[in-house]
Amino acid sequence: MTPYGLTTEQRHEPLGLGESRPRLSWKLTSDRRGAAQTAYRITAAERATDLDDPDRLLWDSGRRDSTDCIGVPWDGPVLRSATRYRWRVEVWDEIGAPAGMAQTWFETGLLHRDDWTAVWVGRDPLAQPHADPPGDDVQTESSLVAPPLYLRHEFHLARPPVRARLYATARGVYEPRLNGARVGDLELAPGWTEYHHRQQYQTYDVTDQVREGGNVLAAIVADGWWCGFVGFDARRPARHYGDQPAFLAQLVVDFADGSRQVIATGPGWTERPGAIRAADLLMGEQVDARQHVPGWDSVGEPDGFVPAAVLDTAPGPLVAEPDEPIRVTQELSAVQVRRTGPDRFIVDFGQNLVGRVRLTLRDAGAGRRVVLRHAEVLDGGELYLDNLRRAQATDVYVMAGDPVEVFEPRFTFHGFRYLEVDGHPGELHPEDVTARVLHNDIPFTGRFECSDPMVNQLQSNITWGQRGNFLAVPTDCPQRDERLGWLADAQIFAPTASRNADVSAFFARWLRDVVDGQDTEGAFRDVAPVVSVTRAAAPAWGDAGVIIPWHLWRTYGDRRVLERSFDAMLAWVRYVRRHNPDLRWRHRTGNSYGDWLQVDATTPRDVLATAYFAQSAHLVAQAAEVLGRHDEAAELRALHDGIRAAFIDSYLDEDGVVEGGTQTGYLLALAFGLLPERLVPAAVGHLVADIEKRDYRLSTGFVGVALLCPVLADHGRADLAYALLHQDEYPSWGYSIRHGATTIWERWDGWTDHAGFQSPAMNSFNHYSLGSVGDWLFGRVAGIDQTASSVAYRELLLRPLPGGRLRWARAEQETARGRVTCGWSVGKGRITVTATVPPGSTALLEIPTVDPDSVREDGAPVAGRPGVLGVEPAAVGVALRLASGCYTVSAAAPGAAT
């Protein structure tokens, strides 16, 4: 048994950690059945070699008899700023024998306010006039964007440095540079937060980029989310946080003799516009390569620089970036380049994505203007741009006249599959144009696949939708003038997101924005950070402030996020109760979106709202118990019981009909346990009847869709769940796939044979909400789940569900404890199930079979096999209680699958 995947604060080897008492975690792997940790020991030191010297250890936990491997708090000495710490974990196995060890490191950032000496610098509006972008013939909203800052400061080091760290951030987005080269690989830093509450800074190891003698620290800073265009409110389209960008940085250089030199933003910095004439996240970027100043970020005296202004002497609410930053994570080549005019081409990358394009240009004279436009889909062979609304998604490059020039925007991003290149000199070759994919660099660790190509494409579409919309915040869409962190979309998709990737740190960071957006009455907002939509949140939207913290606890064992969110969770439920004393949520419902984008159905808004009121009360009660707040838990359990009674009294009749009779109404009532047990079969029957009368089609919108297949499967109608999964007539997942979708569409009817495009006022072709079925693909189709009382997959519930036209399915998921797999195949009258249970977990594996006595492993009955702790009846077939290990079990196949 070996520990692996060591993390500090849910990150691998974080540089610039901001927590004063970080949590340490590790996973376990073993090729032996029954392996389990019974004890651990953590040691820590500042140098790796000191970990082997007991006299030089900073901390030695000693051997602790414990199965814990998640979130073990640092109990060593108080951490110092800007210090690297190494730590090692040793583990003992189930018989108390030493089993293995592993080590890693983390480095603290600037932990204290007085560590900072830097001040904010930027353009002096009185001294530096704004420049006009190229192309005076085109006056657009992006023409009103001031050119980005090109900032520089020259400094001298008297002796060779041995260590250097750059701590930097911006009011805007920035690219740091040192001695003529880019620093790091981060994009669109510092990301987007509630800036007036938290301004993230980034830490860079620049030891190899500084040198004895003259040096130049520089940066390019564009508007970004700070003062650029964000959201859809025409009355306030930009400048949500400030009027102009600014930069703050502190370079800390250490020398061999123990001395230190600090170079910080402040007086003495200079600034001028450069080649980037305008840059905006929504509008695009405009570059005039003729305006490039050679050597502007190197030692020397480049022309045109004037003193920068000190804009603010208070650093503000600086915090270290707590999750993985935005990066370019992959590149896609063009699959087709089609000429549509003398110097105009349309490029197809074969995949709807989020990012930007890198274009190589050759042999054109100075001043040639090349325009790049981006779109998700085509209409009649041309870019479909109507759904961008105010966003221009247009990049412009004016050539300098060099033999070869490469254009890649730095401070914008687009949602696109198709690219129009207008003004290109000569032939455009596929190898000269590349799509660069941008998103927060969360580890994608999950995988699902099956025998049906359409279902595999659905999983691909779900994953690409997550990849494109997890950029700074969990956005609703990446292409139009919105790109906001809508709460309902996030809570609906969070279970699926955590199957595909480790989103623990990403969501924990964003939840701080959710909590910061809560008003003094306890109301969350519909979006976080709060932009464009400022009313109190709607039902299912505000409830994300309850649902996501609880999900992070259940999925990752993240107690800290539960602790930090609990008061806000409680305030939300009390806010709803205070304004709805009859326990029917009909008042203070904000924009009350209902089951957004449902099809040919209208779920009563108060039915949906009251169901979510009950669910939030239930979850906050559970959270209170976890945190030992028992009085509040009792209060909330009583509240939940009262809401449930009110729901039954107001919205349910004696025939099991939920008011409105919609699929979503039944799904909410069944999934949230709001029905008397005696009426559950009748309600399931009404749900089934509605699906059947629609010829096996769904009517659910954002809120209902995640519940559809799970509820049907849990109530014995997996056949209907599979019928919906395989459906390819409108409305269905398969319909969009049949029409070429490579991401999840925002609307079931984004485009239809009978009506063409839906309203361009709201019609994204990359929006993850309707892809929330992905949780069911992992959890029931392949079978990876956990029991109701389990946390962080300590007790696995493996329930493979053969059905539909699938002949096999399998999934793997990197849980907080280790790698879990489950898969099945059917053939020759038998079902074969494979499963992997990591050390530290046990599993209940349900084998769907018509003959419990037919269950075999290696041709022998499973009872008494190593690792098999017990055999018991299951609802369908037989259940095996398993210790950790790898298993392959076969049995007589269920009739539906043969």
Helices and strands as residue ranges (DSSP letters): E 2-8, E 15-17, E 23-29, E 39-45, G 48-52, G 54-56, E 59-60, E 64-65, E 72-73, E 84-92, E 98-108, G 113-115, E 120-122, G 141-144, E 149-157, E 161-171, E 173-178, E 181-182, E 199-205, E 213-222, H 224-227, E 246-255, E 260-264, E 270-272, E 276-280, E 284-288, G 289-291, E 306-307, E 309-312, E 318-320, E 326-333, E 336-341, E 344-362, E 369-375, E 378-379, E 382-383, G 386-388, E 394-398, E 404-407, E 414-422, G 430-432, E 433-440, E 447-450, H 453-469, H 487-500, H 504-516, H 544-556, H 559-579, H 605-626, H 630-651, H 663-671, G 677-679, H 680-693, H 702-714, H 718-726, H 733-738, E 751-752, E 756-757, G 769-771, H 774-776, I 777-782, E 784-786, E 795-798, E 808-814, E 819-827, E 830-837, E 842-847, G 852-854, E 856-857, E 860-861, E 868-873, E 878-882, E 885-892, G 895-897
